[in-house]
Amino acid sequence: SCPESIEKLMASNALPTYFPYIVINGSAYTDGAALVNLDFGTAIRRCKEIVSDEKDIVIDAILANSRSIEKKDTSDYKAWQMYMRYLDISSFVDANDDLIHAQEDYPNVTFRYIVK
């Protein structure tokens, strides 16, 4: 058995589909961070393989986007600048939309800490 600090480190690197979840004190942990939007649905379905009741699932997430979209004058933007602006807006909208849909789709799951 690993010391708890090592287990926590392993859990923070347990990327879903690549590494198994890590059990610490009877709770399963996995890393939810990714460069793309979080897939709450897949994470919740994986948790449901471990627990029988959705009420036992707790989601903590850090969304890697801004709290809001900054208003900018884009009238002089070139193609690359406009594309980067599109990515900023798209990432913001997609991440928030994914979270809202997950909360609607899984009303019994606890979305405890959502950091934006």
N, CA, C and O atoms as a printed pandas DataFrame, in Angstrom:
     atom_number atom_name residue_name chain_id  residue_number  x_coord  y_coord  z_coord
0              1         N          SER        A               1    0.840   -1.191    0.000
1              2        CA          SER        A               1    0.000    0.000    0.000
2              3         C          SER        A               1    0.878    1.245    0.000
3              4         O          SER        A               1    1.853    1.325    0.747
4              5         N          CYS        A               2    0.531    2.211   -0.835
5              6        CA          CYS        A               2    1.290    3.459   -0.952
6              7         C          CYS        A               2    0.894    4.429    0.152
7              8         O          CYS        A               2   -0.235    4.389    0.640
8              9         N          PRO        A               3    1.817    5.297    0.546
9             10        CA          PRO        A               3    1.422    6.365    1.470
10            11         C          PRO        A               3    0.339    7.223    0.810
11            12         O          PRO        A               3    0.291    7.347   -0.414
12            13         N          GLU        A               4   -0.526    7.810    1.635
13            14        CA          GLU        A               4   -1.663    8.558    1.088
14            15         C          GLU        A               4   -1.230    9.685    0.155
15            16         O          GLU        A               4   -1.911    9.945   -0.837
16            17         N          SER        A               5   -0.118   10.361    0.444
17            18        CA          SER        A               5    0.336   11.454   -0.431
18            19         C          SER        A               5    0.691   10.925   -1.822
19            20         O          SER        A               5    0.441   11.600   -2.821
20            21         N          ILE        A               6    1.267    9.733   -1.894
21            22        CA          ILE        A               6    1.589    9.129   -3.189
22            23         C          ILE        A               6    0.295    8.742   -3.904
23            24         O          ILE        A               6    0.173    8.928   -5.115
24            25         N          GLU        A               7   -0.660    8.207   -3.163
25            26        CA          GLU        A               7   -1.950    7.846   -3.764
26            27         C          GLU        A               7   -2.630    9.077   -4.351
27            28         O          GLU        A               7   -3.195    9.013   -5.442
28            29         N          LYS        A               8   -2.578   10.192   -3.637
29            30        CA          LYS        A               8   -3.198   11.430   -4.144
30            31         C          LYS        A               8   -2.505   11.897   -5.412
31            32         O          LYS        A               8   -3.164   12.341   -6.353
32            33         N          LEU        A               9   -1.199   11.804   -5.448
33            34        CA          LEU        A               9   -0.452   12.172   -6.642
34            35         C          LEU        A               9   -0.840   11.264   -7.804
35            36         O          LEU        A               9   -1.029   11.730   -8.927
36            37         N          MET        A              10   -0.956    9.982   -7.532
37            38        CA          MET        A              10   -1.355    9.039   -8.571
38            39         C          MET        A              10   -2.769    9.338   -9.057
39            40         O          MET        A              10   -3.045    9.266  -10.254
40            41         N          ALA        A              11   -3.661    9.673   -8.132
41            42        CA          ALA        A              11   -5.048    9.990   -8.515
42            43         C          ALA        A              11   -5.101   11.232   -9.385
43            44         O          ALA        A              11   -5.893   11.298  -10.325
44            45         N          SER        A              12   -4.258   12.224   -9.079
45            46        CA          SER        A              12   -4.282   13.454   -9.866
46            47         C          SER        A              12   -3.763   13.236  -11.277
47            48         O          SER        A              12   -3.929   14.094  -12.143
48            49         N          ASN        A              13   -3.139   12.096  -11.508
49            50        CA          ASN        A              13   -2.628   11.762  -12.836
50            51         C          ASN        A              13   -3.363   10.586  -13.471
51            52         O          ASN        A              13   -2.953   10.099  -14.525
52            53         N          ALA        A              14   -4.425   10.134  -12.852
53            54        CA          ALA        A              14   -5.183    8.986  -13.364
54            55         C          ALA        A              14   -6.155    9.465  -14.447
55            56         O          ALA        A              14   -7.362    9.555  -14.223
56            57         N          LEU        A              15   -5.613    9.764  -15.605
57            58        CA          LEU        A              15   -6.404   10.274  -16.719
58            59         C          LEU        A              15   -7.375    9.199  -17.197
59            60         O          LEU        A              15   -6.948    8.108  -17.575
60            61         N          PRO        A              16   -8.669    9.490  -17.187
61            62        CA          PRO        A              16   -9.668    8.486  -17.585
62            63         C          PRO        A              16   -9.352    7.887  -18.953
63            64         O          PRO        A              16   -8.872    8.579  -19.850
64            65         N          THR        A              17   -9.614    6.651  -19.094
65            66        CA          THR        A              17   -9.396    5.778  -20.252
66            67         C          THR        A              17   -7.929    5.394  -20.435
67            68         O          THR        A              17   -7.645    4.443  -21.164
68            69         N          TYR        A              18   -6.991    6.094  -19.804
69            70        CA          TYR        A              18   -5.574    5.761  -19.932
70            71         C          TYR        A              18   -5.025    5.086  -18.680
71            72         O          TYR        A              18   -4.200    4.177  -18.771
72            73         N          PHE        A              19   -5.485    5.535  -17.508
73            74        CA          PHE        A              19   -5.011    4.992  -16.249
74            75         C          PHE        A              19   -6.201    4.655  -15.366
75            76         O          PHE        A              19   -7.229    5.329  -15.439
76            77         N          PRO        A              20   -6.086    3.626  -14.536
77            78        CA          PRO        A              20   -7.217    3.266  -13.664
78            79         C          PRO        A              20   -7.433    4.309  -12.567
79            80         O          PRO        A              20   -6.512    5.029  -12.184
80            81         N          TYR        A              21   -8.661    4.372  -12.074
81            82        CA          TYR        A              21   -8.944    5.244  -10.942
82            83         C          TYR        A              21   -8.174    4.753   -9.725
83            84         O          TYR        A              21   -7.765    3.593   -9.662
84            85         N          ILE        A              22   -7.984    5.640   -8.765
85            86        CA          ILE        A              22   -7.247    5.319   -7.538
86            87         C          ILE        A              22   -8.227    5.369   -6.375
87            88         O          ILE        A              22   -8.982    6.332   -6.244
88            89         N          VAL        A              23   -8.225    4.350   -5.534
89            90        CA          VAL        A              23   -9.114    4.299   -4.370
90            91         C          VAL        A              23   -8.335    4.783   -3.145
91            92         O          VAL        A              23   -7.284    4.238   -2.806
92            93         N          ILE        A              24   -8.874    5.821   -2.487
93            94        CA          ILE        A              24   -8.292    6.366   -1.266
94            95         C          ILE        A              24   -9.389    6.389   -0.211
95            96         O          ILE        A              24  -10.424    7.030   -0.394
96            97         N          ASN        A              25   -9.162    5.701    0.873
97            98        CA          ASN        A              25  -10.141    5.632    1.972
98            99         C          ASN        A              25  -11.537    5.237    1.480
99           100         O          ASN        A              25  -12.539    5.774    1.950
100          101         N          GLY        A              26  -11.596    4.313    0.548
101          102        CA          GLY        A              26  -12.867    3.798    0.062
102          103         C          GLY        A              26  -13.535    4.624   -1.022
103          104         O          GLY        A              26  -14.606    4.246   -1.497
104          105         N          SER        A              27  -12.931    5.761   -1.438
105          106        CA          SER        A              27  -13.492    6.591   -2.507
106          107         C          SER        A              27  -12.598    6.513   -3.731
107          108         O          SER        A              27  -11.373    6.499   -3.617
108          109         N          ALA        A              28  -13.220    6.462   -4.907
109          110        CA          ALA        A              28  -12.467    6.376   -6.159
110          111         C          ALA        A              28  -12.194    7.774   -6.699
111          112         O          ALA        A              28  -13.082    8.625   -6.734
112          113         N          TYR        A              29  -10.944    7.998   -7.122
113          114        CA          TYR        A              29  -10.537    9.290   -7.664
114          115         C          TYR        A              29   -9.885    9.101   -9.015
115          116         O          TYR        A              29   -9.227    8.092   -9.273
116          117         N          THR        A              30  -10.080   10.091   -9.877
117          118        CA          THR        A              30   -9.447   10.116  -11.184
118          119         C          THR        A              30   -9.225   11.564  -11.568
119          120         O          THR        A              30   -9.878   12.460  -11.034
120          121         N          ASP        A              31   -8.319   11.794  -12.481
121          122        CA          ASP        A              31   -8.031   13.147  -12.930
122          123         C          ASP        A              31   -9.063   13.556  -13.974
123          124         O          ASP        A              31   -9.277   12.846  -14.956
124          125         N          GLY        A              32   -9.688   14.678  -13.762
125          126        CA          GLY        A              32  -10.687   15.158  -14.708
126          127         C          GLY        A              32  -10.159   16.226  -15.639
127          128         O          GLY        A              32  -10.876   16.652  -16.545
128          129         N          ALA        A              33   -8.939   16.670  -15.449
129          130        CA          ALA        A              33   -8.395   17.764  -16.254
130          131         C          ALA        A              33   -8.037   17.275  -17.648
131          132         O          ALA        A              33   -7.571   16.150  -17.832
132          133         N          ALA        A              34   -8.260   18.125  -18.605
133          134        CA          ALA        A              34   -7.898   17.825  -19.984
134          135         C          ALA        A              34   -7.780   19.139  -20.749
135          136         O          ALA        A              34   -8.216   20.185  -20.270
136          137         N          LEU        A              35   -7.201   19.079  -21.912
137          138        CA          LEU        A              35   -7.075   20.291  -22.719
138          139         C          LEU        A              35   -8.355   20.597  -23.464
139          140         O          LEU        A              35   -8.497   21.686  -24.022
140          141         N          VAL        A              36   -9.273   19.679  -23.487
141          142        CA          VAL        A              36  -10.566   19.892  -24.113
142          143         C          VAL        A              36  -11.607   19.958  -23.004
143          144         O          VAL        A              36  -11.298   19.741  -21.832
144          145         N          ASN        A              37  -12.819   20.252  -23.379
145          146        CA          ASN        A              37  -13.870   20.353  -22.362
146          147         C          ASN        A              37  -14.012   19.054  -21.594
147          148         O          ASN        A              37  -13.779   17.965  -22.119
148          149         N          LEU        A              38  -14.393   19.197  -20.363
149          150        CA          LEU        A              38  -14.629   18.026  -19.529
150          151         C          LEU        A              38  -15.838   17.272  -20.054
151          152         O          LEU        A              38  -16.835   17.874  -20.452
152          153         N          ASP        A              39  -15.742   15.981  -20.050
153          154        CA          ASP        A              39  -16.854   15.130  -20.450
154          155         C          ASP        A              39  -17.489   14.609  -19.168
155          156         O          ASP        A              39  -17.177   13.514  -18.701
156          157         N          PHE        A              40  -18.382   15.412  -18.612
157          158        CA          PHE        A              40  -19.010   15.047  -17.349
158          159         C          PHE        A              40  -19.773   13.731  -17.467
159          160         O          PHE        A              40  -19.740   12.908  -16.553
160          161         N          GLY        A              41  -20.454   13.536  -18.584
161          162        CA          GLY        A              41  -21.280   12.343  -18.763
162          163         C          GLY        A              41  -20.473   11.062  -18.662
163          164         O          GLY        A              41  -20.881   10.129  -17.971
164          165         N          THR        A              42  -19.332   11.004  -19.341
165          166        CA          THR        A              42  -18.492    9.811  -19.286
166          167         C          THR        A              42  -17.962    9.592  -17.877
167          168         O          THR        A              42  -17.944    8.464  -17.384
168          169         N          ALA        A              43  -17.532   10.668  -17.231
169          170        CA          ALA        A              43  -17.032   10.537  -15.855
170          171         C          ALA        A              43  -18.117    9.996  -14.931
171          172         O          ALA        A              43  -17.850    9.134  -14.093
172          173         N          ILE        A              44  -19.328   10.495  -15.083
173          174        CA          ILE        A              44  -20.434   10.054  -14.228
174          175         C          ILE        A              44  -20.787    8.597  -14.525
175          176         O          ILE        A              44  -21.025    7.815  -13.605
176          177         N          ARG        A              45  -20.821    8.234  -15.799
177          178        CA          ARG        A              45  -21.110    6.832  -16.145
178          179         C          ARG        A              45  -20.034    5.898  -15.595
179          180         O          ARG        A              45  -20.351    4.793  -15.152
180          181         N          ARG        A              46  -18.769    6.321  -15.614
181          182        CA          ARG        A              46  -17.696    5.502  -15.034
182          183         C          ARG        A              46  -17.896    5.354  -13.530
183          184         O          ARG        A              46  -17.678    4.280  -12.969
184          185         N          CYS        A              47  -18.316    6.446  -12.878
185          186        CA          CYS        A              47  -18.577    6.379  -11.432
186          187         C          CYS        A              47  -19.727    5.425  -11.138
187          188         O          CYS        A              47  -19.705    4.711  -10.136
188          189         N          LYS        A              48  -20.734    5.412  -12.011
189          190        CA          LYS        A              48  -21.883    4.539  -11.801
190          191         C          LYS        A              48  -21.505    3.062  -11.926
191          192         O          LYS        A              48  -22.257    2.192  -11.488
192          193         N          GLU        A              49  -20.341    2.775  -12.522
193          194        CA          GLU        A              49  -19.845    1.401  -12.556
194          195         C          GLU        A              49  -19.324    0.991  -11.180
195          196         O          GLU        A              49  -19.210   -0.198  -10.881
196          197         N          ILE        A              50  -19.009    1.985  -10.346
197          198        CA          ILE        A              50  -18.429    1.724   -9.033
198          199         C          ILE        A              50  -19.468    1.818   -7.923
199          200         O          ILE        A              50  -19.462    1.015   -6.990
200          201         N          VAL        A              51  -20.365    2.804   -8.027
201          202        CA          VAL        A              51  -21.394    3.006   -6.996
202          203         C          VAL        A              51  -22.764    2.749   -7.596
203          204         O          VAL        A              51  -22.957    2.906   -8.802
204          205         N          SER        A              52  -23.705    2.358   -6.769
205          206        CA          SER        A              52  -25.031    2.014   -7.279
206          207         C          SER        A              52  -25.990    3.198   -7.281
207          208         O          SER        A              52  -26.999    3.165   -7.985
208          209         N          ASP        A              53  -25.702    4.229   -6.519
209          210        CA          ASP        A              53  -26.621    5.360   -6.389
210          211         C          ASP        A              53  -25.931    6.647   -6.843
211          212         O          ASP        A              53  -24.859    6.989   -6.343
212          213         N          GLU        A              54  -26.546    7.358   -7.792
213          214        CA          GLU        A              54  -25.995    8.623   -8.276
214          215         C          GLU        A              54  -25.771    9.622   -7.146
215          216         O          GLU        A              54  -24.915   10.499   -7.262
216          217         N          LYS        A              55  -26.512    9.505   -6.079
217          218        CA          LYS        A              55  -26.344   10.436   -4.952
218          219         C          LYS        A              55  -24.981   10.284   -4.280
219          220         O          LYS        A              55  -24.559   11.160   -3.526
220          221         N          ASP        A              56  -24.291    9.174   -4.551
221          222        CA          ASP        A              56  -22.960    8.951   -3.986
222          223         C          ASP        A              56  -21.851    9.537   -4.864
223          224         O          ASP        A              56  -20.673    9.449   -4.519
224          225         N          ILE        A              57  -22.226   10.129   -5.987
225          226        CA          ILE        A              57  -21.247   10.708   -6.904
226          227         C          ILE        A              57  -21.125   12.200   -6.627
227          228         O          ILE        A              57  -22.123   12.920   -6.587
228          229         N          VAL        A              58  -19.895   12.653   -6.438
229          230        CA          VAL        A              58  -19.615   14.068   -6.186
230          231         C          VAL        A              58  -18.626   14.544   -7.240
231          232         O          VAL        A              58  -17.567   13.944   -7.429
232          233         N          ILE        A              59  -18.976   15.617   -7.917
233          234        CA          ILE        A              59  -18.127   16.175   -8.964
234          235         C          ILE        A              59  -17.487   17.466   -8.472
235          236         O          ILE        A              59  -18.176   18.380   -8.018
236          237         N          ASP        A              60  -16.165   17.531   -8.567
237          238        CA          ASP        A              60  -15.401   18.758   -8.370
238          239         C          ASP        A              60  -14.696   19.004   -9.694
239          240         O          ASP        A              60  -14.081   18.089  -10.241
240          241         N          ALA        A              61  -14.773   20.217  -10.219
241          242        CA          ALA        A              61  -14.155   20.482  -11.518
242          243         C          ALA        A              61  -13.552   21.874  -11.557
243          244         O          ALA        A              61  -14.061   22.818  -10.953
244          245         N          ILE        A              62  -12.473   21.968  -12.275
245          246        CA          ILE        A              62  -11.869   23.259  -12.577
246          247         C          ILE        A              62  -12.018   23.454  -14.073
247          248         O          ILE        A              62  -11.446   22.707  -14.866
248          249         N          LEU        A              63  -12.788   24.463  -14.453
249          250        CA          LEU        A              63  -12.985   24.751  -15.866
250          251         C          LEU        A              63  -11.862   25.682  -16.315
251          252         O          LEU        A              63  -11.655   26.748  -15.735
252          253         N          ALA        A              64  -11.154   25.273  -17.335
253          254        CA          ALA        A              64   -9.990   26.035  -17.789
254          255         C          ALA        A              64  -10.401   27.102  -18.802
255          256         O          ALA        A              64   -9.918   27.130  -19.934
256          257         N          ASN        A              65  -11.289   27.961  -18.372
257          258        CA          ASN        A              65  -11.686   29.079  -19.227
258          259         C          ASN        A              65  -12.024   30.272  -18.344
259          260         O          ASN        A              65  -12.052   30.158  -17.119
260          261         N          SER        A              66  -12.273   31.385  -18.956
261          262        CA          SER        A              66  -12.581   32.602  -18.206
262          263         C          SER        A              66  -13.963   32.538  -17.596
263          264         O          SER        A              66  -14.820   31.770  -18.032
264          265         N          ARG        A              67  -14.168   33.362  -16.573
265          266        CA          ARG        A              67  -15.503   33.477  -15.989
266          267         C          ARG        A              67  -16.453   34.166  -16.957
267          268         O          ARG        A              67  -17.658   33.913  -16.928
268          269         N          SER        A              68  -15.934   35.016  -17.795
269          270        CA          SER        A              68  -16.755   35.740  -18.765
270          271         C          SER        A              68  -15.915   36.037  -19.994
271          272         O          SER        A              68  -14.695   35.878  -19.991
272          273         N          ILE        A              69  -16.593   36.468  -21.034
273          274        CA          ILE        A              69  -15.917   36.830  -22.271
274          275         C          ILE        A              69  -15.713   38.342  -22.270
275          276         O          ILE        A              69  -16.663   39.113  -22.136
276          277         N          GLU        A              70  -14.469   38.742  -22.421
277          278        CA          GLU        A              70  -14.137   40.163  -22.451
278          279         C          GLU        A              70  -14.580   40.767  -23.780
279          280         O          GLU        A              70  -14.313   40.213  -24.846
280          281         N          LYS        A              71  -15.257   41.904  -23.704
281          282        CA          LYS        A              71  -15.682   42.590  -24.919
282          283         C          LYS        A              71  -14.463   43.235  -25.563
283          284         O          LYS        A              71  -13.705   43.939  -24.896
284          285         N          LYS        A              72  -14.275   42.997  -26.852
285          286        CA          LYS        A              72  -13.108   43.518  -27.569
286          287         C          LYS        A              72  -13.530   44.117  -28.896
287          288         O          LYS        A              72  -14.504   43.685  -29.513
288          289         N          ASP        A              73  -12.782   45.113  -29.319
289          290        CA          ASP        A              73  -12.961   45.678  -30.654
290          291         C          ASP        A              73  -12.148   44.808  -31.608
291          292         O          ASP        A              73  -10.917   44.830  -31.576
292          293         N          THR        A              74  -12.816   44.062  -32.435
293          294        CA          THR        A              74  -12.139   43.145  -33.352
294          295         C          THR        A              74  -12.142   43.662  -34.787
295          296         O          THR        A              74  -11.842   42.914  -35.718
296          297         N          SER        A              75  -12.478   44.926  -34.969
297          298        CA          SER        A              75  -12.615   45.476  -36.324
298          299         C          SER        A              75  -11.312   45.434  -37.124
299          300         O          SER        A              75  -11.353   45.377  -38.353
300          301         N          ASP        A              76  -10.158   45.461  -36.451
301          302        CA          ASP        A              76   -8.889   45.416  -37.179
302          303         C          ASP        A              76   -8.197   44.054  -37.069
303          304         O          ASP        A              76   -7.023   43.935  -37.419
304          305         N          TYR        A              77   -8.900   43.033  -36.592
305          306        CA          TYR        A              77   -8.307   41.700  -36.459
306          307         C          TYR        A              77   -8.064   41.081  -37.836
307          308         O          TYR        A              77   -8.872   41.214  -38.755
308          309         N          LYS        A              78   -6.939   40.412  -37.944
309          310        CA          LYS        A              78   -6.624   39.613  -39.133
310          311         C          LYS        A              78   -7.186   38.207  -38.892
311          312         O          LYS        A              78   -7.743   37.924  -37.831
312          313         N          ALA        A              79   -7.034   37.345  -39.880
313          314        CA          ALA        A              79   -7.637   36.016  -39.820
314          315         C          ALA        A              79   -7.200   35.234  -38.578
315          316         O          ALA        A              79   -8.036   34.649  -37.889
316          317         N          TRP        A              80   -5.882   35.221  -38.288
317          318        CA          TRP        A              80   -5.394   34.448  -37.148
318          319         C          TRP        A              80   -5.946   34.990  -35.838
319          320         O          TRP        A              80   -6.348   34.207  -34.977
320          321         N          GLN        A              81   -5.977   36.308  -35.663
321          322        CA          GLN        A              81   -6.518   36.917  -34.447
322          323         C          GLN        A              81   -8.000   36.591  -34.299
323          324         O          GLN        A              81   -8.470   36.319  -33.195
324          325         N          MET        A              82   -8.732   36.617  -35.404
325          326        CA          MET        A              82  -10.160   36.306  -35.363
326          327         C          MET        A              82  -10.379   34.834  -35.004
327          328         O          MET        A              82  -11.299   34.496  -34.260
328          329         N          TYR        A              83   -9.530   33.976  -35.537
329          330        CA          TYR        A              83   -9.623   32.557  -35.212
330          331         C          TYR        A              83   -9.353   32.325  -33.723
331          332         O          TYR        A              83  -10.063   31.550  -33.083
332          333         N          MET        A              84   -8.340   32.982  -33.170
333          334        CA          MET        A              84   -8.034   32.840  -31.747
334          335         C          MET        A              84   -9.186   33.375  -30.898
335          336         O          MET        A              84   -9.502   32.808  -29.852
336          337         N          ARG        A              85   -9.805   34.450  -31.337
337          338        CA          ARG        A              85  -10.969   34.994  -30.614
338          339         C          ARG        A              85  -12.122   33.989  -30.654
339          340         O          ARG        A              85  -12.802   33.773  -29.651
340          341         N          TYR        A              86  -12.329   33.386  -31.806
341          342        CA          TYR        A              86  -13.361   32.355  -31.938
342          343         C          TYR        A              86  -13.106   31.211  -30.956
343          344         O          TYR        A              86  -14.034   30.738  -30.300
344          345         N          LEU        A              87  -11.844   30.763  -30.854
345          346        CA          LEU        A              87  -11.522   29.670  -29.937
346          347         C          LEU        A              87  -11.813   30.053  -28.491
347          348         O          LEU        A              87  -12.327   29.234  -27.729
348          349         N          ASP        A              88  -11.492   31.286  -28.103
349          350        CA          ASP        A              88  -11.789   31.754  -26.741
350          351         C          ASP        A              88  -13.277   31.695  -26.447
351          352         O          ASP        A              88  -13.704   31.174  -25.417
352          353         N          ILE        A              89  -14.057   32.237  -27.371
353          354        CA          ILE        A              89  -15.511   32.282  -27.172
354          355         C          ILE        A              89  -16.092   30.876  -27.200
355          356         O          ILE        A              89  -16.925   30.529  -26.363
356          357         N          SER        A              90  -15.659   30.070  -28.154
357          358        CA          SER        A              90  -16.173   28.712  -28.293
358          359         C          SER        A              90  -15.870   27.871  -27.056
359          360         O          SER        A              90  -16.736   27.137  -26.579
360          361         N          SER        A              91  -14.667   27.968  -26.540
361          362        CA          SER        A              91  -14.282   27.212  -25.347
362          363         C          SER        A              91  -15.127   27.612  -24.153
363          364         O          SER        A              91  -15.585   26.757  -23.395
364          365         N          PHE        A              92  -15.332   28.901  -23.985
365          366        CA          PHE        A              92  -16.151   29.407  -22.882
366          367         C          PHE        A              92  -17.577   28.872  -22.976
367          368         O          PHE        A              92  -18.116   28.352  -21.999
368          369         N          VAL        A              93  -18.177   29.000  -24.143
369          370        CA          VAL        A              93  -19.568   28.569  -24.331
370          371         C          VAL        A              93  -19.699   27.057  -24.171
371          372         O          VAL        A              93  -20.610   26.579  -23.495
372          373         N          ASP        A              94  -18.797   26.308  -24.788
373          374        CA          ASP        A              94  -18.871   24.842  -24.722
374          375         C          ASP        A              94  -18.725   24.324  -23.298
375          376         O          ASP        A              94  -19.483   23.453  -22.871
376          377         N          ALA        A              95  -17.756   24.857  -22.562
377          378        CA          ALA        A              95  -17.524   24.375  -21.197
378          379         C          ALA        A              95  -18.733   24.647  -20.310
379          380         O          ALA        A              95  -19.159   23.776  -19.551
380          381         N          ASN        A              96  -19.278   25.837  -20.403
381          382        CA          ASN        A              96  -20.437   26.165  -19.581
382          383         C          ASN        A              96  -21.661   25.375  -20.016
383          384         O          ASN        A              96  -22.459   24.952  -19.180
384          385         N          ASP        A              97  -21.811   25.175  -21.316
385          386        CA          ASP        A              97  -22.939   24.405  -21.838
386          387         C          ASP        A              97  -22.849   22.947  -21.387
387          388         O          ASP        A              97  -23.854   22.351  -21.000
388          389         N          ASP        A              98  -21.642   22.376  -21.436
389          390        CA          ASP        A              98  -21.449   20.991  -20.983
390          391         C          ASP        A              98  -21.817   20.837  -19.512
391          392         O          ASP        A              98  -22.458   19.861  -19.124
392          393         N          LEU        A              99  -21.410   21.799  -18.699
393          394        CA          LEU        A              99  -21.712   21.755  -17.267
394          395         C          LEU        A              99  -23.217   21.835  -17.034
395          396         O          LEU        A              99  -23.767   21.056  -16.255
396          397         N          ILE        A             100  -23.874   22.759  -17.695
397          398        CA          ILE        A             100  -25.326   22.931  -17.526
398          399         C          ILE        A             100  -26.067   21.660  -17.935
399          400         O          ILE        A             100  -26.977   21.217  -17.235
400          401         N          HIS        A             101  -25.677   21.077  -19.065
401          402        CA          HIS        A             101  -26.343   19.846  -19.522
402          403         C          HIS        A             101  -26.101   18.687  -18.560
403          404         O          HIS        A             101  -27.008   17.895  -18.300
404          405         N          ALA        A             102  -24.898   18.586  -18.036
405          406        CA          ALA        A             102  -24.605   17.503  -17.086
406          407         C          ALA        A             102  -25.446   17.663  -15.823
407          408         O          ALA        A             102  -25.968   16.681  -15.296
408          409         N          GLN        A             103  -25.579   18.882  -15.342
409          410        CA          GLN        A             103  -26.390   19.122  -14.145
410          411         C          GLN        A             103  -27.856   18.792  -14.405
411          412         O          GLN        A             103  -28.546   18.290  -13.518
412          413         N          GLU        A             104  -28.333   19.071  -15.609
413          414        CA          GLU        A             104  -29.719   18.736  -15.964
414          415         C          GLU        A             104  -29.894   17.228  -16.152
415          416         O          GLU        A             104  -30.897   16.655  -15.727
416          417         N          ASP        A             105  -28.907   16.587  -16.795
417          418        CA          ASP        A             105  -29.001   15.156  -17.097
418          419         C          ASP        A             105  -28.832   14.268  -15.862
419          420         O          ASP        A             105  -29.359   13.156  -15.814
420          421         N          TYR        A             106  -28.097   14.763  -14.867
421          422        CA          TYR        A             106  -27.811   13.978  -13.668
422          423         C          TYR        A             106  -28.187   14.777  -12.416
423          424         O          TYR        A             106  -27.308   15.206  -11.668
424          425         N          PRO        A             107  -29.484   14.976  -12.185
425          426        CA          PRO        A             107  -29.911   15.825  -11.065
426          427         C          PRO        A             107  -29.564   15.259   -9.682
427          428         O          PRO        A             107  -29.547   16.008   -8.706
428          429         N          ASN        A             108  -29.292   13.973   -9.582
429          430        CA          ASN        A             108  -28.962   13.377   -8.286
430          431         C          ASN        A             108  -27.471   13.410   -7.960
431          432         O          ASN        A             108  -27.073   13.102   -6.837
432          433         N          VAL        A             109  -26.652   13.780   -8.935
433          434        CA          VAL        A             109  -25.212   13.892   -8.718
434          435         C          VAL        A             109  -24.936   15.243   -8.057
435          436         O          VAL        A             109  -25.546   16.252   -8.410
436          437         N          THR        A             110  -24.020   15.249   -7.104
437          438        CA          THR        A             110  -23.646   16.502   -6.438
438          439         C          THR        A             110  -22.511   17.163   -7.199
439          440         O          THR        A             110  -21.429   16.587   -7.318
440          441         N          PHE        A             111  -22.739   18.354   -7.711
441          442        CA          PHE        A             111  -21.706   19.170   -8.342
442          443         C          PHE        A             111  -21.241   20.135   -7.257
443          444         O          PHE        A             111  -21.774   21.235   -7.114
444          445         N          ARG        A             112  -20.236   19.701   -6.494
445          446        CA          ARG        A             112  -19.850   20.388   -5.259
446          447         C          ARG        A             112  -19.030   21.648   -5.524
447          448         O          ARG        A             112  -19.467   22.752   -5.200
448          449         N          TYR        A             113  -17.875   21.492   -6.095
449          450        CA          TYR        A             113  -16.999   22.637   -6.336
450          451         C          TYR        A             113  -16.756   22.763   -7.841
451          452         O          TYR        A             113  -16.143   21.890   -8.455
452          453         N          ILE        A             114  -17.233   23.836   -8.415
453          454        CA          ILE        A             114  -16.982   24.116   -9.819
454          455         C          ILE        A             114  -16.215   25.429   -9.837
455          456         O          ILE        A             114  -16.772   26.491   -9.558
456          457         N          VAL        A             115  -14.939   25.346  -10.168
457          458        CA          VAL        A             115  -14.081   26.516  -10.190
458          459         C          VAL        A             115  -13.941   26.983  -11.626
459          460         O          VAL        A             115  -13.578   26.213  -12.516
460          461         N          LYS        A             116  -14.231   28.241  -11.834
461          462        CA          LYS        A             116  -14.108   28.815  -13.191
462          463         C          LYS        A             116  -13.014   29.844  -13.212
463          464         O          LYS        A             116  -12.749   30.443  -14.254
